[in-house]
Amino acid sequence: MQKRPFQNLTLLKRLAAALLCLLPLLSNAQTLPEIHRRNLTKIEHHKEDTALVKLLVDYAIDLQEVDDDTAMIVLDKALAISHKLKYDGQLGMINCARATSFINLGQFDSSRVYYRIALGYMIEDGNHTYAGISWTGIGNVELQTGRIDSAAHAFLNGLDYYRKAKDTFRLADGYNGLSIAFSQMGQLEKSLGYLKQADSLYMNKKDSMNHVKMLINMGDKYGRLGRPAEAAVSFREAIRISDLSRFQFGRFYSRVAVGELFANNKTHLDSALLFLRQAEEIAKSVNIPSLYISSMQVTFGLAHFEAGQYSIAREYLLRAEPALREVGHVQTLMQHFLLLTKVNMKLGLKNESLSALGNYIMYRDSVQKTDVTGKVNELETKYRMLEKDKSLADQQLAITKKDLEIRNKGMMMTGLAGGLLLVLALAAGLFIHFRQKQQLQLQEMRLMQKESELAMAKATMEGEEKERARIARNLHDGAGSILSGVKLYLSSLETQYSELTGSASYRNTLGLLNEAVTEIRDTSHNLMPKLLFEDGLDAAAHAYCDKLGRNNALEFEYQSYGEPMRFNSHFELMAYRMLQELLGNVIKHAEASHVMVQLNFSPDAFSMTVEDNGKGIGEPKEGTGIGLYSLKARAAAFRGTMEIDTSPDGTSIYLEFPIIPHTGPAAGSN
């Protein structure tokens, strides 16, 4: 088989393998005004109750077809009402929908967090279908971030829950995910087998859109297996069905797939460009996500590269690059920069070639070096064995039940009255035992969920702090250093030009420059509180209150009780950030003249109080109050409680945490 400049399955095929499982069904997508009109008539005069929460969730799910940002706003409203009503019934759905929007927006870390939160609620509620959906969503996220073994584990868990729910249709989603995982590991025959299982289920439900997706994926696998004729048949069938059903995304994407198949066969370059131009025309009249437009542009680049039209190829590749970088799929970016390197070399662009090659090497080096194929295959084998064991257990259970029925009939024949009393007593004992066991399992499940939420909260805050530290370093080492240099240079001019000594403009300029340097230094210190890391929470909180007291008309009073101690670094950062947010709220909203901050250290607990003499919080207006819910959620993630006492004479907010003290530098875990 003739070698290509790089693997026959290039950018488009890898993108199809990684992202087609996330594809929204766009053929019957409604416009944004239609979605607003249909849903607003139901909710605009609806009172704030649990029914409204459900309507808002349905509204958000509709919006996800066309506008994930607006969907997130609606979900925030549903969450706020749920908290206000203390209604947990829809929290699983809300978090699952939020995770879906985050994955559509390419924010994979946030999506993973919210899918896991949703999973906890779904398991607790016994909602097996949506527990399966949550696991499948986690699998899709893990695929995007290159964690193939974790993705396969998640998809297998999803299949297990779909079977518990007897939801044979959604089994197809799990099979499709496993297919993609094995495809990324290069096990194409196994991937093709799972695809065919998924496609059979979609066809039984007459789901033409997902059938088209499976045909495109199967064409991808046939092409990679060196069976181009079968690949072309799959792609052309996808085109035929998409055209008949007016599935616009399928019409677009199947033509791009045929275009790449022919681009890899140098004797069919005219056909490749013909199909790609048809896809380009479809994209002009339909809302196609920018990521898939980029895949089409790269395929154009591949076709023109194979045709020797290097300038045109480079133009298409550069158009595609922004969206590809935004998504950040490592394997895809590797292939893109490898092709761009070769195009630049053909054009004699030495510096551009080196830059593209550097990007390729950077992404190549970031790929995980661990071999996950063996782990995934072992996992799948264990899963299959468990399926067989479960089947045997079901058969044994049926036999045992039959034997029990026979024995019970015999007992009833020998002594109906005594047997009845015995059965009743036995049933009562079994019921009590089962009830106690069920309550114990529920408590354990809730504890596991809390532990999961704690771990995710810590991971999220750790990521935020890393980003704050990065920005602080850039401000201090970048802009701060530059401004300090400018200040030094301007100061030196006074010794060279004596007439500047009495210049008011010169003095004002130096004054403004001093203010800028001070502002950048203060901002850098706020983002990365060095004193907190070195001396602990008591010293950092005291210094922060003193600083605010110097810069505001508001009078600050700081009190500390007990022997100050060091805590886990995650906890100290969380407490410090909460103090910053609470004091910021007082400055912005309370209209107070005095605020008191009190920290209390004891051997088994830590508490913090922020009290002001302002106007009080009052009833939250529409769209407000999310900050207080966020503070309560953060406190709860560290097993803490938050109490609010407010009136027109002022507000007192009290937080208490059970703490395991940590000696020495703040590090480690609880």
C-alpha positions in Angstrom: 0.0 0.0 0.0 1.5 3.4 -1.0 2.7 5.5 1.9 1.1 9.0 2.5 2.8 12.1 3.8 1.3 11.0 7.2 -1.3 8.4 8.3 -4.2 7.9 5.8 -6.5 8.7 8.7 -5.6 12.3 9.3 -7.2 15.2 11.1 -10.8 14.7 10.0 -10.9 11.1 10.9 -9.4 11.6 14.3 -11.8 14.5 14.9 -14.7 12.2 13.8 -13.5 9.5 16.1 -13.2 11.8 19.1 -16.1 14.2 18.6 -18.9 12.6 16.6 -20.3 11.0 19.8 -21.0 14.6 21.0 -22.7 15.7 17.9 -26.1 17.5 18.5 -28.9 16.5 16.3 -29.1 19.6 14.1 -31.5 18.6 11.3 -34.6 19.5 13.2 -33.0 22.2 15.3 -35.3 25.1 16.0 -34.4 28.7 15.9 -33.7 30.6 19.1 -36.9 32.8 18.8 -39.0 29.6 18.4 -37.5 28.1 21.5 -38.0 31.3 23.5 -41.6 31.7 22.3 -42.6 28.1 23.1 -41.1 28.0 26.6 -41.7 31.6 27.8 -45.5 31.2 27.4 -45.3 28.4 30.0 -43.1 30.1 32.5 -43.6 33.9 32.3 -46.5 34.0 34.8 -45.7 30.8 36.7 -45.2 31.0 40.4 -41.9 29.9 41.9 -42.5 26.3 42.8 -41.1 22.9 41.9 -43.1 22.7 38.7 -41.3 25.9 37.5 -37.9 24.4 38.2 -38.8 21.4 35.9 -40.0 23.8 33.2 -36.8 25.8 33.4 -34.7 22.7 33.0 -36.7 21.6 29.9 -36.3 25.2 28.6 -32.5 25.0 29.1 -32.2 21.6 27.4 -34.1 23.0 24.3 -31.7 26.0 24.3 -28.7 23.7 24.2 -29.5 23.0 20.6 -28.6 26.6 19.6 -27.2 28.7 22.5 -25.4 27.1 25.4 -24.6 30.5 27.0 -28.3 31.3 27.4 -29.0 27.7 28.5 -26.5 28.2 31.4 -28.4 31.4 32.5 -31.7 29.5 32.6 -30.0 26.7 34.6 -28.6 29.2 37.1 -32.2 30.5 37.6 -33.5 26.9 38.1 -30.7 26.3 40.6 -31.4 29.5 42.6 -35.1 28.6 42.9 -34.2 25.0 43.9 -32.0 26.4 46.7 -34.7 28.9 47.8 -37.4 26.1 48.0 -34.9 23.6 49.5 -35.9 21.3 46.6 -33.4 18.7 45.6 -35.6 16.8 43.2 -34.1 18.4 40.0 -30.5 19.0 41.2 -29.3 15.9 39.3 -30.9 17.1 36.1 -29.7 20.6 36.5 -26.1 19.5 37.0 -26.3 17.0 34.1 -27.6 19.8 31.8 -24.8 22.2 33.0 -22.2 19.5 32.2 -23.7 19.0 28.7 -23.4 22.8 28.0 -19.8 22.9 29.3 -18.8 20.0 27.0 -20.5 21.7 24.1 -18.5 24.9 24.9 -15.3 22.8 25.1 -14.8 23.4 28.9 -14.0 19.8 29.6 -12.8 20.1 33.2 -15.9 21.9 34.3 -18.0 19.4 32.4 -16.4 16.5 34.3 -17.0 18.0 37.7 -20.7 18.6 37.0 -21.3 15.2 35.5 -19.9 13.6 38.6 -22.1 15.8 40.8 -25.1 14.8 38.7 -24.1 11.2 39.0 -24.2 11.3 42.8 -27.8 12.7 42.8 -28.9 10.2 40.1 -27.5 7.2 42.1 -29.1 8.4 45.3 -32.5 8.9 43.5 -32.3 5.5 41.9 -32.5 7.1 38.4 -30.5 4.5 36.5 -31.1 5.9 33.0 -29.6 9.3 33.9 -26.9 7.7 36.0 -26.0 6.0 32.7 -26.2 9.3 30.8 -23.9 10.9 33.4 -21.3 8.1 33.1 -21.5 8.3 29.3 -20.9 12.1 29.5 -17.9 11.5 31.7 -16.6 9.0 29.1 -16.9 11.6 26.4 -15.0 14.2 28.5 -12.2 11.7 29.2 -11.9 11.0 25.5 -11.5 14.7 24.8 -8.7 14.9 27.4 -6.8 11.8 26.2 -7.6 9.6 29.2 -8.7 6.6 27.2 -8.6 4.0 30.0 -10.8 6.3 32.2 -13.2 6.8 29.2 -13.6 3.1 28.7 -14.3 2.6 32.4 -16.9 5.3 32.3 -18.6 3.9 29.2 -18.7 0.4 30.7 -20.3 1.8 33.9 -22.9 3.6 31.7 -23.8 0.4 29.9 -24.3 -1.3 33.3 -26.8 1.4 34.4 -28.6 1.3 31.1 -29.1 -2.4 31.6 -30.4 -1.8 35.1 -32.9 0.7 33.6 -33.7 -1.8 30.8 -33.0 1.1 28.4 -31.9 -0.8 25.3 -31.9 2.3 23.1 -29.4 4.2 25.2 -27.1 1.1 25.2 -26.2 2.4 21.7 -24.6 5.5 23.2 -22.3 3.4 25.4 -21.4 1.1 22.5 -20.6 4.1 20.4 -18.3 5.5 23.1 -16.5 2.2 23.5 -16.0 2.1 19.7 -14.3 5.5 19.8 -12.1 4.5 22.7 -10.9 1.4 20.9 -10.5 3.4 17.7 -8.1 5.8 19.4 -6.1 2.8 20.6 -5.9 1.5 17.0 -8.0 -1.6 17.7 -10.1 -1.0 14.7 -11.8 -4.4 14.3 -13.1 -4.2 17.9 -14.1 -0.6 17.4 -16.1 -1.6 14.3 -17.8 -4.4 16.2 -19.1 -2.0 18.8 -20.2 0.5 16.1 -22.3 -2.2 14.4 -24.0 -3.1 17.7 -24.8 0.6 18.3 -26.1 1.0 14.7 -28.4 -2.0 15.0 -30.1 -0.4 18.0 -30.4 2.9 16.3 -31.9 1.3 13.2 -34.4 -0.6 15.4 -35.6 2.7 16.7 -35.7 4.2 13.2 -33.3 6.9 14.4 -32.0 8.0 11.0 -29.7 10.8 12.4 -27.7 8.5 14.7 -27.7 5.9 11.9 -26.0 8.5 9.7 -23.4 9.1 12.5 -22.7 5.4 12.7 -22.3 5.1 8.9 -19.7 7.9 9.0 -17.9 6.3 11.9 -18.0 2.9 10.1 -16.6 4.5 6.9 -13.8 5.9 9.0 -12.9 2.5 10.3 -13.1 0.8 6.9 -10.7 3.5 5.5 -8.2 3.0 8.3 -8.4 -0.8 7.8 -7.4 -0.3 4.1 -10.8 -1.0 2.7 -11.6 2.2 0.8 -14.4 0.6 -1.3 -16.4 -0.3 1.8 -15.6 3.2 3.3 -17.0 4.9 0.2 -20.1 2.8 0.4 -20.7 3.8 4.0 -20.1 7.5 3.3 -22.3 7.5 0.2 -25.1 5.8 2.1 -24.8 8.5 4.8 -25.1 11.2 2.1 -28.2 9.5 0.6 -30.0 9.2 4.0 -29.0 12.7 5.1 -30.3 14.2 1.8 -33.6 12.3 2.1 -34.2 13.2 5.8 -32.8 16.8 5.4 -30.3 16.1 8.2 -28.2 19.1 7.4 -25.2 18.3 9.6 -25.1 14.7 8.2 -25.3 16.2 4.6 -22.3 18.4 5.5 -20.2 16.0 7.4 -20.6 12.9 5.2 -19.4 15.0 2.2 -16.3 16.1 4.1 -15.6 12.5 5.0 -15.8 11.4 1.3 -13.6 14.4 0.5 -10.8 13.2 2.8 -11.1 9.6 1.7 -10.5 10.7 -1.9 -7.8 13.2 -0.9 -5.8 10.3 0.5 -6.2 8.6 -2.9 -4.2 10.9 -5.2 -6.0 9.8 -8.3 -9.3 11.2 -7.0 -8.4 14.8 -6.0 -11.0 16.3 -8.3 -13.7 14.2 -6.7 -12.4 15.2 -3.2 -12.6 18.9 -4.0 -16.1 18.5 -5.6 -17.5 16.9 -2.4 -15.7 19.5 -0.2 -17.2 22.4 -2.2 -20.7 20.8 -1.8 -20.1 20.7 2.0 -18.9 24.3 1.9 -22.2 25.4 0.2 -24.3 23.5 2.8 -22.4 25.2 5.6 -23.3 28.7 4.2 -27.0 28.1 4.8 -26.9 26.0 8.0 -25.5 26.8 11.4 -22.5 24.4 11.6 -20.2 24.5 14.7 -16.9 26.2 14.0 -14.9 23.1 15.0 -16.4 21.1 12.1 -15.9 24.0 9.7 -12.3 23.8 10.7 -12.1 20.1 10.0 -13.5 20.8 6.5 -10.9 23.6 6.0 -8.0 21.2 7.0 -9.4 18.6 4.6 -9.3 21.3 1.9 -5.7 21.9 2.9 -4.9 18.2 2.6 -6.5 17.9 -0.9 -4.6 21.0 -2.2 -1.4 19.7 -0.6 -1.7 16.4 -2.4 -2.5 18.4 -5.6 0.7 20.5 -5.2 -1.2 23.7 -4.6 0.7 24.6 -1.5 -0.3 28.3 -1.1 -4.0 27.4 -1.2 -3.4 24.5 1.2 -1.6 26.9 3.7 -4.4 29.4 3.5 -7.0 26.8 4.5 -4.8 25.4 7.3 -4.3 28.9 8.8 -8.1 29.5 8.7 -8.7 26.3 10.6 -6.1 26.8 13.4 -8.0 29.2 15.8 -10.9 26.8 16.4 -8.6 23.8 16.7 -6.5 25.6 19.4 -9.7 26.6 21.2 -10.8 22.9 21.6 -7.3 21.8 22.3 -7.6 18.2 21.2 -3.9 17.1 21.3 -3.9 14.4 18.6 -5.8 16.7 16.2 -3.4 19.6 16.8 -0.4 17.3 16.2 -1.7 16.2 12.8 -2.6 19.8 11.9 0.9 21.2 12.7 2.6 18.3 11.0 0.8 19.0 7.8 1.4 22.8 8.1 5.1 22.1 8.6 5.3 20.2 5.3 3.3 22.9 3.5 5.6 25.6 4.8 8.6 23.6 3.7 7.3 23.2 0.2 6.8 27.0 0.1 10.3 27.7 1.3 9.0 29.4 4.5 11.9 28.4 6.8 10.8 30.3 10.0 7.2 29.4 9.6 8.2 25.7 9.1 10.3 25.8 12.3 7.4 27.4 14.2 4.9 24.8 13.1 7.3 22.0 13.8 7.9 23.4 17.3 4.1 23.3 17.9 3.9 19.8 16.6 6.7 18.7 19.0 5.1 20.5 21.9 1.8 18.7 21.4 3.5 15.4 20.7 5.5 15.6 24.0 2.3 16.4 25.9 0.6 13.1 24.8 0.6 10.6 27.6 3.3 8.0 27.3 1.6 5.3 29.3 0.2 2.4 27.4 -3.5 2.2 28.3 -4.4 -0.4 25.7 -3.7 -3.4 28.0 -5.6 -1.8 30.9 -8.7 -1.1 28.7 -8.7 -4.7 27.3 -8.3 -6.1 30.7 -11.2 -3.9 31.9 -13.4 -5.0 29.0 -12.6 -8.7 29.7 -13.5 -8.3 33.4 -16.7 -6.7 32.3 -17.6 -9.5 30.0 -16.8 -12.1 32.8 -19.0 -10.1 35.2 -21.8 -10.3 32.6 -21.5 -14.1 32.4 -21.3 -14.4 36.2 -24.4 -12.3 36.5 -26.3 -14.5 34.0 -25.3 -17.6 35.9 -26.3 -16.0 39.2 -29.7 -15.1 37.7 -30.2 -18.7 36.7 -29.2 -20.0 40.1 -31.5 -17.4 41.7 -34.4 -18.7 39.6 -33.6 -22.3 40.6 -33.4 -21.3 44.3 -36.7 -19.4 44.1 -38.3 -22.5 42.6 -37.0 -24.7 45.4 -38.2 -22.3 47.9 -41.7 -22.2 46.4 -41.9 -26.1 46.6 -40.8 -26.1 50.2 -43.2 -23.4 51.1 -46.1 -25.3 49.6 -45.1 -28.4 51.6 -45.1 -26.4 54.8 -48.5 -24.9 54.0 -49.9 -28.4 53.4 -48.6 -29.7 56.8 -49.8 -26.8 58.9 -51.4 -23.8 57.3 -52.0 -21.8 60.5 -48.6 -22.4 62.0 -46.9 -21.9 58.6 -48.7 -18.6 58.0 -47.6 -17.3 61.4 -44.0 -18.4 60.7 -44.0 -16.8 57.3 -45.4 -13.6 58.7 -42.7 -13.5 61.4 -40.0 -14.3 58.9 -41.3 -11.6 56.5 -41.4 -9.0 59.3 -37.8 -9.9 60.3 -36.7 -9.8 56.6 -38.4 -6.4 56.1 -36.8 -4.9 59.2 -33.4 -6.3 58.2 -33.8 -5.1 54.6 -35.0 -1.6 55.8 -32.0 -1.2 58.0 -29.6 -2.4 55.3 -31.2 0.0 52.8 -30.9 3.0 55.2 -27.2 2.0 55.9 -26.5 1.9 52.1 -28.2 5.2 51.6 -26.1 6.8 54.3 -22.9 5.3 52.8 -23.9 6.6 49.4 -24.5 10.1 50.7 -21.2 10.0 52.5 -19.4 8.9 49.2 -21.2 11.7 47.4 -20.0 14.3 50.0 -16.5 12.9 49.7 -16.7 13.2 45.9 -18.0 16.8 46.1 -15.2 17.7 48.6 -12.5 16.3 46.3 -14.0 18.1 43.2 -14.3 21.4 45.1 -10.7 21.1 46.2 -9.5 20.3 42.7 -11.5 23.2 41.3 -10.1 25.7 43.8 -6.6 24.4 43.3 -7.0 25.0 39.6 -8.3 28.5 40.3 -5.4 29.3 42.6 -2.8 28.0 40.1 -4.3 30.4 37.5 -4.3 33.3 40.0 -0.6 32.5 40.8 0.2 32.5 37.1 -1.5 35.9 36.5 0.2 37.3 39.7 3.6 36.2 38.4 3.0 37.7 35.0 1.9 41.0 36.5 4.8 41.1 38.9 7.5 39.9 36.5 6.1 41.4 33.3 4.1 44.6 33.6 5.5 45.4 37.1 9.1 45.0 36.0 8.6 47.0 32.8 6.9 49.9 34.8 9.7 49.8 37.4 12.2 50.1 34.6 10.3 53.0 33.1 10.2 54.7 36.5 13.9 54.3 37.0 14.6 55.7 33.6 12.4 58.7 34.1 14.0 59.4 37.5 17.4 59.4 35.9 16.3 62.1 33.4 16.2 64.6 36.2 20.0 64.4 36.7 20.5 64.9 32.9 18.0 67.7 32.4 17.9 70.1 35.3 14.9 72.0 33.9 12.7 68.9 34.7 13.2 69.5 38.5 10.6 72.2 38.6 8.2 70.7 36.0 4.7 69.9 37.3 4.0 67.6 34.4 7.2 65.7 35.1 6.3 65.3 38.8 2.7 64.3 37.9 4.0 61.7 35.5 6.3 60.2 38.2 3.4 60.2 40.6 1.1 58.4 38.2 3.8 55.9 37.5 4.3 55.3 41.2 0.6 54.7 41.6 0.6 52.2 38.6 3.5 50.3 40.1 1.8 50.2 43.5 -1.5 49.1 42.0 0.2 46.2 40.1 2.1 45.1 43.2 -1.1 45.2 45.3 -3.1 43.3 42.7 -0.3 40.7 42.4 -0.2 40.2 46.2 -4.0 39.9 46.3 -3.9 37.2 43.7 -1.1 35.3 45.3 -1.2 36.0 49.1 2.4 35.2 50.0 1.8 36.0 53.7 -0.9 33.3 53.8 1.5 30.7 52.5 4.3 31.7 54.9 2.6 32.7 58.1 -0.9 31.3 58.0 -4.5 32.4 58.0 -4.4 34.6 61.1 -1.6 36.8 59.9 -2.9 37.1 56.3 -6.5 38.0 57.5 -5.1 40.6 59.9 -2.9 42.2 57.2 -5.8 42.2 54.7 -8.1 44.0 57.1 -5.4 46.6 57.9 -4.9 47.2 54.3 -8.6 47.6 53.6 -8.9 50.0 56.6 -6.2 52.2 55.1 -7.8 52.4 51.7 -11.5 52.8 52.6 -13.6 55.2 54.8 -15.0 52.1 56.4 -13.6 51.3 59.9 -12.2 47.7 60.2 -11.9 45.9 63.5 -9.9 42.6 63.6 -10.1 40.1 66.5 -8.5 36.7 67.0 -9.1 34.2 69.8 -7.3 31.0 70.7 -3.8 29.9 69.6 -3.4 30.5 65.8 -2.5 27.3 64.0 -1.7 26.1 60.4 -4.3 24.2 58.4 -4.4 22.2 55.2 -3.4 24.6 52.3 -6.7 24.0 50.4 -8.7 25.0 53.5 -6.6 28.1 54.2 -7.0 29.3 50.7 -10.7 28.6 50.7 -11.2 30.5 54.1 -9.1 33.4 52.9 -11.0 33.7 49.6 -14.3 33.6 51.5 -13.2 36.4 53.8 -12.2 38.5 50.7 -15.6 37.9 49.1 -17.5 38.7 52.3 -15.6 41.9 52.9 -15.9 42.9 49.3 -19.7 42.5 49.6 -19.7 44.7 52.7 -17.7 47.4 50.9 -19.9 47.3 47.8 -23.4 46.8 49.1 -23.8 47.2 52.9 -23.4 51.0 53.2 -21.8 50.3 56.6 -19.4 52.5 58.7 -17.9 49.7 60.8 -17.1 46.1 60.1 -15.7 43.5 62.6 -13.8 40.4 61.6 -13.3 37.7 64.2 -11.3 34.4 63.8 -11.6 31.7 66.5 -9.1 28.9 66.8 -9.8 25.9 68.9 -8.4 22.3 69.0 -11.3 20.8 67.1 -13.0 23.6 65.2 -12.3 26.9 63.4 -14.8 29.7 63.1 -15.0 33.0 61.3 -17.4 35.9 61.8 -17.9 39.0 59.6 -20.3 41.5 61.1 -21.3 45.0 59.9 -23.6 47.8 60.9 -25.0 48.4 57.4 -28.5 48.2 55.9 -28.8 44.4 55.9 -29.1 42.0 53.0 -32.9 42.2 52.5 -34.9 40.0 50.1 -32.7 39.1 47.1 -33.9 40.5 43.8 -34.3 38.4 40.7 -31.0 37.2 39.4 -29.2 37.9 42.8 -28.3 35.8 45.8 -26.2 33.3 43.8 -23.1 34.5 45.7 -24.4 33.5 49.0 -25.4 30.1 47.7 -21.9 29.7 46.3 -20.4 30.6 49.7 -22.7 28.0 51.4 -21.7 25.4 48.9 -18.0 26.0 49.4 -18.4 25.8 53.2 -20.4 22.6 52.8 -17.7 21.1 50.6 -15.3 21.4 53.6 -18.0 20.0 56.0 -18.7 23.5 57.4 -21.9 25.4 58.2 -22.8 29.0 57.4 -25.4 31.1 59.3 -26.7 34.5 58.3 -28.3 36.9 60.7 -29.5 40.1 59.0 -31.7 43.1 59.8 -31.9 46.8 58.8 -29.4 47.4 61.6 -26.7 45.2 60.1 -25.6 41.7 59.1 -23.6 39.0 60.8 -22.3 36.0 58.9 -20.9 33.1 60.9 -18.9 30.1 59.5 -17.7 27.1 61.4 -15.6 24.2 60.3 -14.5 21.0 62.0 -10.7 21.0 61.4 -7.9 18.6 61.7 -4.9 20.9 62.5 -1.7 20.7 60.4 1.6 21.5 62.0 4.4 23.1 60.0 4.0 24.7 56.5 0.4 24.5 55.2 0.4 21.6 52.8 -0.9 18.2 52.4 -4.5 17.1 52.7 -7.2 16.7 55.4 
